[in-house]
Amino acid sequence: MVFGNIYYSWMGVRLAAKEGRDDVTALPYGVNTPAAFAFVFSIIGPVVGDVGCDFQFDLPLVNQSDADAFAACWKGAIEKGWQVGVVSNLLVGIISVLLGLFGDFVIRFTPTATLLTSLAGIGIAFLGLSQATLIFANPVVGILPLYLVVIGYFADINFAGPVPISLAIILVSIILGAADDVVNKDALSAAAEDVAAYGLSFAGDALGDWSEVSIYIGTIFPVALAAAAGTLMNVISAKKAGDSYPLKETMISDGFGTMIGAFFGTPFGTSVYIGHPAYKRFGAGIGYSLINCVVFFFFAIFGIFAVAAALVPPQGTAPLLIYVGFMICKEALEEMPNRQYPTFIIGILPALSDFASTLIGTGIPNIGLQALAKSSILLALVQSTIWWYIIERHLAQATAWTLAAAILAGLGVIHQPAASGENFNKQQVLIQDFSDPANSLFQTEQWRFMVGYLLVIVPLAILAALQKYTDKVDPPREPYVPTYEKDENVVVSHAGIDASDADIALKEASL
């Protein structure tokens, strides 16, 4: 956190100096939450579960010696899970750095709208739906702050005077929480007892054992790939909001930040996260990133987060997160014509499935939903890009992306809990039933997903050939230029942020 926020503040200073501006907003940087969920449920949890402490002892425990041994077993299992998580996180950082070298190449062949749509799914599911459930779980505390967000940000009515709207909303939630006994002295006192000087920790011996990494490479690689894609999409989002940061440098910096975190013993990666346009509208500049890292650093090493959580009810921060999520959706929709709205819808389904799959225990026993949930960000990008190119009648590009989907599916990178060539024709466990393995839920084999995509290639390839060599298939549609870019005479292409010849010709004609 410290490294990333300081570095991105420096990038903001450089951008401000280069363009002579004082309204530059630094890229937001923090824990990669989707990757953290993937690590918890796909790496750390299984490692802890494989120790099988519950099955090594006869429950309920009847004497103190068994209880002590049971506790020691769980302590060892949790430590092992942490160690594997730390090593896996370090590998994610290394892979992210390597992927960063190809960021510029990817962006040339990927529509901006589908990059943003992949983030929009996270915005709806994890920043929208999940936060809305917190609000409506306690309507007395939550509903008013939600509508203050609508008034202050969506209606653009300044009801707080000189006080920042976000701070006013949080203060209102604290007052309501105190009135409803959500915020109380007992909770604050209990949280205050956790405040102490914990200091820094290091990975130590955890980085010395790489024996388990190969087992979980199927999770590690998709997480790294999704993290790199997420960073790429967030840089596009920031560019759209007016702050153009170097893509390759940002992607590589994210990888280094994750590696530094692993050396200090964290199993969770860090990255640029969604919300730059919303932060910009909040009035954030460059300094907020430095304040963020200082606050997080001291809150972490002194255990102050517990006090903050006891003071500010979740219903106070949830509406602000909903606003951030909805702004991402708005950005994605602005980048596409209305004929592409089906692309937006298919692109948000993986993240919604990912959210739904975590609601009951380790997941909902539905193999179709689980297939959409795995590697949700990457899957959303691939699916929405295929749909985009088909609807725009760029059939050769659609064929190429469908082939990529077939390869990813065959390797188990998408639709599967882990990527592995060995599982090509085997069912992988989706939900493990430790008491009766026969009742576990198994995923459809990788080869079946691959064949499904290969079947799609057949008509696409035929139509692409007919389009190129005959007049039996209509030509590609004219490149779509969003309204805000027409107004600003900004040139973009249907396939990314670089202008194509068609875009240039369109601009010259309009001038």
C-alpha positions in Angstrom: 0.0 0.0 0.0 2.7 2.5 0.9 4.8 1.8 -2.2 1.9 1.9 -4.6 0.2 5.0 -3.2 3.5 6.9 -3.1 4.5 5.8 -6.6 1.1 6.7 -8.1 1.2 10.1 -6.4 4.5 10.7 -8.1 3.0 9.6 -11.4 0.3 12.2 -10.8 2.8 14.9 -10.1 4.6 14.1 -13.3 1.4 14.2 -15.3 0.4 17.5 -13.8 3.8 19.0 -14.5 3.8 17.6 -18.1 0.4 19.0 -18.9 0.5 22.2 -16.8 -2.7 21.2 -14.9 -3.7 21.4 -11.2 -6.7 19.1 -11.5 -4.9 15.7 -11.9 -6.3 12.9 -9.9 -4.0 10.1 -8.8 -4.9 6.5 -9.7 -6.6 4.8 -6.7 -4.5 1.9 -5.3 -5.3 -0.8 -2.8 -6.0 -4.5 -2.2 -7.1 -6.4 -5.2 -10.5 -7.5 -3.7 -11.6 -10.0 -6.5 -8.1 -11.6 -6.4 -8.4 -11.8 -2.6 -11.7 -13.7 -2.8 -10.1 -16.1 -5.4 -7.1 -16.7 -3.1 -9.3 -17.3 0.0 -11.7 -19.8 -1.7 -9.3 -21.4 -4.2 -5.9 -21.5 -2.5 -5.8 -20.7 1.2 -9.1 -22.4 2.0 -8.3 -25.7 0.2 -4.8 -25.8 1.7 -6.3 -25.4 5.2 -9.0 -27.9 4.5 -6.6 -30.5 3.1 -5.0 -30.8 6.6 -8.4 -32.2 7.7 -8.3 -31.2 11.4 -12.0 -32.0 11.7 -11.4 -35.6 10.6 -8.3 -36.2 12.7 -10.2 -35.9 15.9 -13.5 -37.4 17.2 -15.9 -34.5 17.7 -17.1 -33.3 20.2 -13.8 -33.2 22.1 -14.0 -34.8 25.5 -10.7 -33.8 27.2 -8.3 -30.9 27.4 -5.4 -32.7 25.7 -7.5 -33.4 22.6 -8.7 -29.8 22.6 -5.1 -28.5 22.7 -4.1 -30.9 19.9 -7.1 -29.8 17.9 -6.2 -26.1 18.3 -2.6 -26.8 17.4 -3.7 -28.7 14.3 -5.8 -25.7 13.2 -3.0 -23.3 13.9 -0.7 -25.3 11.8 -3.2 -25.6 9.0 -3.9 -21.9 9.0 -0.1 -21.1 8.9 0.3 -23.5 6.0 -2.5 -21.8 4.1 -0.9 -18.4 4.8 2.5 -19.7 3.6 1.1 -21.0 0.3 -0.9 -17.8 -0.1 2.2 -15.7 0.3 4.3 -17.6 -2.3 1.4 -17.6 -4.7 1.0 -13.9 -4.3 4.6 -13.3 -5.1 4.2 -15.4 -8.2 1.2 -13.3 -9.2 3.3 -10.2 -8.9 6.0 -11.7 -11.1 3.5 -12.7 -13.8 1.8 -9.3 -13.6 5.1 -7.6 -14.3 5.6 -9.8 -17.4 2.1 -9.2 -18.6 2.6 -5.5 -18.2 5.1 -5.6 -21.0 2.3 -6.5 -23.4 -0.3 -4.1 -22.2 0.0 -1.8 -25.2 -0.4 -4.7 -27.6 -3.6 -5.9 -25.9 -5.3 -2.5 -26.0 -4.9 -2.2 -29.7 -7.1 -5.2 -30.3 -9.7 -4.8 -27.5 -12.7 -2.5 -27.6 -12.6 0.2 -24.9 -16.2 -0.6 -24.1 -15.6 -4.2 -23.4 -12.7 -3.4 -21.1 -14.9 -1.1 -19.1 -17.8 -3.6 -19.2 -15.6 -6.2 -17.4 -15.2 -3.7 -14.6 -18.9 -2.8 -14.7 -19.7 -6.3 -13.6 -17.7 -5.8 -10.5 -19.4 -2.4 -10.1 -22.9 -3.9 -10.2 -22.2 -7.1 -8.2 -19.6 -6.3 -5.5 -19.9 -2.5 -5.3 -23.7 -2.4 -6.1 -25.7 -5.4 -5.1 -23.5 -6.4 -2.1 -23.5 -2.9 -0.7 -27.2 -2.5 -1.3 -27.9 -5.6 0.9 -26.0 -3.9 3.7 -28.2 -0.7 3.3 -31.5 -2.5 3.3 -30.5 -4.8 6.1 -30.7 -1.7 8.3 -33.0 0.8 6.6 -33.1 3.3 9.5 -29.3 3.9 9.2 -28.8 3.1 5.5 -31.6 4.5 3.3 -31.0 8.2 4.0 -27.3 8.1 3.2 -28.1 6.3 0.0 -30.5 9.0 -1.1 -28.1 11.7 -0.1 -25.7 10.2 -2.6 -28.4 10.4 -5.2 -29.0 14.1 -4.3 -25.4 15.1 -4.0 -23.8 13.2 -6.8 -26.3 12.1 -9.4 -28.5 15.2 -9.1 -25.5 17.4 -8.4 -27.1 19.3 -5.6 -24.7 20.6 -3.0 -26.6 20.1 0.3 -23.6 20.2 2.6 -22.2 23.7 1.9 -18.4 23.8 2.4 -18.3 20.3 3.9 -17.4 17.5 1.3 -20.5 15.6 0.4 -18.9 12.2 1.1 -17.9 13.4 4.6 -21.4 14.7 5.3 -22.9 11.4 4.3 -20.6 9.5 6.7 -21.3 11.9 9.5 -25.1 11.4 9.0 -24.6 7.6 9.1 -22.6 7.9 12.3 -25.4 10.0 13.9 -28.1 7.6 12.7 -26.0 4.6 13.8 -25.6 6.1 17.3 -29.4 6.7 17.5 -30.1 3.1 16.4 -27.5 1.6 18.7 -25.4 0.4 15.7 -22.6 2.7 17.0 -22.3 2.3 20.7 -19.8 2.7 23.6 -19.5 -1.0 24.1 -18.4 -1.7 20.5 -16.0 1.3 20.6 -14.5 0.2 23.9 -14.1 -3.4 22.6 -12.4 -2.1 19.4 -10.2 0.2 21.4 -8.8 -2.8 23.3 -7.3 -4.0 20.0 -5.2 -0.9 19.5 -1.6 -1.7 20.1 1.8 -1.4 18.3 1.8 -4.4 16.1 4.7 -3.2 13.9 5.8 -4.8 10.6 6.0 -8.4 9.7 7.9 -10.3 7.0 7.3 -13.4 5.0 10.4 -15.1 6.4 10.4 -18.9 5.8 7.1 -18.7 3.9 9.0 -17.8 0.7 11.2 -20.8 1.0 8.7 -23.5 0.1 7.4 -23.5 -3.5 6.3 -27.2 -3.5 2.6 -26.4 -3.5 2.6 -23.7 -6.2 2.2 -26.0 -9.1 -1.0 -27.4 -7.6 -2.6 -23.9 -7.6 -1.1 -22.5 -10.8 -4.6 -22.7 -12.3 -5.8 -20.1 -9.8 -2.5 -18.1 -9.8 -2.3 -17.5 -13.5 -5.9 -16.4 -14.0 -5.7 -14.1 -11.0 -2.5 -12.5 -12.4 -4.2 -12.2 -15.9 -7.4 -10.7 -14.4 -5.3 -8.3 -12.3 -3.4 -7.1 -15.3 -6.6 -6.8 -17.3 -8.2 -4.9 -14.4 -5.3 -2.4 -14.3 -5.4 -2.0 -18.0 -9.2 -1.2 -17.8 -8.7 1.2 -15.0 -6.1 3.2 -16.9 -8.6 3.4 -19.8 -11.2 4.6 -17.3 -8.8 7.3 -16.0 -7.9 8.4 -19.5 -11.6 8.8 -20.3 -11.9 11.0 -17.2 -9.1 13.2 -18.4 -6.0 11.8 -16.8 -3.8 9.9 -19.3 -1.3 7.7 -17.4 1.3 5.4 -19.1 -0.2 2.0 -19.4 2.9 -0.2 -19.3 4.4 1.6 -16.4 1.1 1.3 -14.4 0.8 -2.4 -15.1 4.4 -3.1 -14.2 4.1 -1.0 -11.0 1.1 -3.0 -9.9 3.1 -6.2 -10.2 6.0 -4.8 -8.2 3.6 -3.6 -5.5 2.2 -7.1 -5.2 5.7 -8.6 -4.9 6.6 -6.1 -2.2 3.5 -7.0 -0.3 4.4 -10.7 -0.5 7.9 -10.0 0.9 6.1 -8.4 3.9 4.0 -11.5 4.3 0.6 -10.7 2.7 -1.2 -13.4 0.6 -3.3 -10.7 -1.1 -2.2 -8.7 -4.0 -2.5 -4.9 -4.6 -3.5 -3.1 -7.7 -5.1 0.0 -9.2 -8.8 -0.3 -8.5 -11.9 1.0 -10.1 -13.3 4.4 -9.3 -10.9 7.0 -10.6 -13.7 9.1 -12.3 -15.8 9.0 -9.1 -12.8 10.1 -7.0 -12.2 12.9 -9.5 -15.8 14.1 -9.1 -15.3 13.8 -5.3 -12.7 16.5 -5.8 -9.7 14.2 -5.1 -6.3 15.3 -6.5 -2.9 13.8 -5.9 -2.6 14.3 -2.2 -5.4 11.9 -1.4 -3.2 9.0 -2.4 -0.5 10.0 0.0 -3.1 10.5 2.8 -4.5 7.1 1.9 -1.2 5.3 2.4 -0.3 7.2 5.6 -3.7 6.5 7.2 -3.6 2.8 6.1 -0.1 2.4 7.3 -0.7 3.7 10.8 -4.1 2.2 11.1 -2.6 -1.2 10.2 0.4 -1.3 12.4 -1.6 0.1 15.4 -4.8 -1.8 14.9 -7.0 1.3 14.5 -9.1 -0.2 11.8 -11.2 -1.9 14.4 -12.1 1.5 16.0 -12.9 3.0 12.5 -15.2 0.0 11.8 -17.0 0.4 15.1 -17.4 4.1 14.6 -18.6 4.2 11.0 -21.5 1.8 10.2 -21.2 0.0 6.9 -24.4 1.7 5.8 -22.4 4.9 5.8 -19.7 3.8 3.3 -22.0 1.5 1.2 -23.8 4.3 -0.7 -20.4 5.8 -1.7 -19.3 2.5 -3.0 -22.5 2.1 -4.9 -21.9 5.5 -6.5 -18.4 4.3 -7.6 -19.8 1.1 -9.1 -22.6 2.9 -10.9 -20.2 5.4 -12.4 -18.2 2.5 -13.9 -21.3 1.2 -15.5 -22.1 4.6 -16.8 -18.7 4.9 -18.4 -19.1 1.5 -20.1 -22.5 2.4 -21.5 -21.2 5.8 -22.8 -18.6 3.9 -24.9 -21.2 1.9 -26.9 -24.1 2.5 -29.2 -27.5 1.2 -28.0 -27.1 -1.8 -30.4 -24.3 -3.0 -28.1 -26.4 -3.0 -24.9 -26.6 -6.9 -25.1 -22.8 -6.9 -24.9 -23.0 -4.9 -21.7 -25.5 -7.4 -20.3 -23.5 -10.5 -21.1 -20.4 -8.8 -19.8 -21.8 -8.3 -16.3 -23.2 -11.8 -15.9 -19.9 -13.4 -14.8 -19.4 -11.0 -11.9 -23.0 -11.4 -10.8 -22.5 -15.2 -10.9 -19.2 -14.8 -8.9 -21.1 -12.8 -6.3 -24.0 -15.3 -6.1 -21.6 -18.3 -5.9 -20.3 -17.0 -2.6 -23.7 -16.5 -0.9 -24.2 -20.0 0.5 -21.2 -21.6 2.1 -18.5 -22.2 -0.5 -21.0 -21.8 -3.4 -24.4 -22.5 -4.9 -24.6 -26.0 -6.3 -25.3 -25.0 -9.9 -22.6 -25.9 -12.4 -23.8 -23.3 -14.9 -23.6 -20.5 -12.4 -20.2 -21.8 -11.2 -18.9 -21.9 -14.8 -19.7 -18.2 -15.2 -18.2 -17.3 -11.9 -14.7 -18.7 -12.4 -12.2 -16.1 -13.6 -15.1 -13.8 -13.9 -13.2 -10.7 -15.0 -11.3 -12.4 -17.7 -14.4 -14.3 -18.8 -16.4 -11.1 -19.0 -13.7 -9.5 -21.1 -13.5 -12.4 -23.6 -17.3 -12.9 -23.8 -18.2 -9.3 -24.3 -15.4 -8.7 -26.8 -16.7 -11.6 -29.0 -20.2 -10.2 -28.8 -19.0 -6.7 -29.6 -17.2 -7.8 -32.8 -20.1 -10.0 -33.9 -22.6 -7.1 -33.5 -20.2 -4.7 -35.2 -19.8 -7.3 -38.0 -16.1 -7.5 -37.6 -16.3 -11.2 -38.1 -12.6 -12.0 -38.6 -11.9 -10.4 -35.2 -14.8 -12.2 -33.6 -13.4 -15.5 -35.0 -10.0 -14.8 -33.5 -11.4 -14.0 -30.1 -13.5 -17.1 -30.1 -10.4 -19.1 -30.9 -8.7 -17.5 -27.9 -11.8 -18.4 -25.8 -11.5 -22.0 -26.9 -7.8 -22.2 -26.0 -8.4 -20.6 -22.6 -11.3 -23.0 -22.0 -9.2 -26.0 -23.0 -6.5 -25.0 -20.6 -9.0 -24.5 -17.8 -8.2 -20.8 -17.4 -11.9 -19.9 -17.8 -15.0 -21.8 -16.5 -12.9 -23.9 -14.2 -11.7 -23.7 -10.5 -8.1 -24.4 -11.7 -6.2 -24.4 -14.9 -4.5 -27.7 -15.7 -3.7 -29.8 -18.8 -4.1 -32.9 -16.7 -7.8 -32.1 -16.1 -8.6 -31.7 -19.8 -11.0 -34.6 -19.8 -11.6 -34.9 -16.0 -14.2 -33.2 -13.8 -12.8 -30.8 -11.3 -14.3 -30.4 -7.9 -16.4 -27.2 -7.5 -17.8 -27.6 -4.0 -16.1 -30.2 -1.8 -18.2 -32.3 0.6 -15.5 -33.5 3.1 -17.9 -35.7 5.0 -19.1 -37.5 1.8 -16.9 -36.9 -1.2 -19.4 -38.6 -3.5 -21.8 -35.7 -2.8 -19.2 -33.1 -4.0 -20.2 -30.9 -7.0 -18.1 -31.4 -10.1 -17.6 -29.0 -13.0 -18.1 -29.9 -16.7 -14.9 -31.1 -18.3 -12.6 -28.5 -19.9 -12.8 -30.2 -23.4 -16.6 -29.7 -23.5 -16.2 -25.9 -23.1 -13.5 -25.9 -25.7 -15.6 -27.8 -28.2 -18.5 -25.4 -27.5 -16.4 -22.4 -28.6 -14.8 -24.3 -31.5 -18.3 -24.9 -32.8 -19.0 -21.2 -32.8 -15.9 -20.6 -34.9 -17.3 -22.6 -37.8 -20.1 -20.2 -38.8 -18.1 -17.2 -37.9 -15.2 -18.2 -40.1 -17.6 -19.0 -43.0 -19.3 -15.7 -42.6 -16.0 -13.8 -42.4 -14.8 -15.4 -45.6 -18.1 -14.5 -47.4 -17.8 -11.0 -46.1 -14.3 -10.6 -47.4 -14.7 -12.2 -50.8 -18.3 -11.7 -51.7 -21.1 -9.3 -51.1 -23.4 -11.8 -49.4 -22.6 -10.5 -45.9 -22.9 -6.9 -45.1 -19.6 -5.1 -44.4 -18.5 -4.0 -40.9 -20.4 -1.1 -39.3 -19.0 2.4 -39.2 -16.8 2.9 -36.1 -18.8 4.3 -33.2 -17.5 7.5 -31.8 -19.1 8.4 -28.4 -20.9 11.7 -28.1 -18.5 13.2 -25.6 -15.6 12.4 -28.0 -17.3 14.0 -31.0 -17.8 17.1 -28.9 -14.2 17.2 -27.9 -12.8 16.2 -31.4 -11.2 13.2 -29.8 -10.4 10.3 -32.1 -10.8 6.7 -31.0 -11.3 3.4 -32.7 -13.8 0.6 -32.2 -10.9 -1.6 -31.0 -9.2 0.5 -28.4 -7.8 4.0 -27.8 -5.6 4.3 -30.8 -7.2 6.0 -33.9 -7.8 3.9 -37.0 -7.8 5.1 -40.5 -11.6 5.0 -40.5 -11.8 7.1 -37.4 -9.4 9.7 -38.9 -11.5 9.8 -42.1 -14.6 10.2 -40.1 -13.2 13.1 -38.1 -11.9 14.9 -41.2 -15.3 14.5 -42.8 -17.0 16.0 -39.7 -14.6 18.9 -39.7 
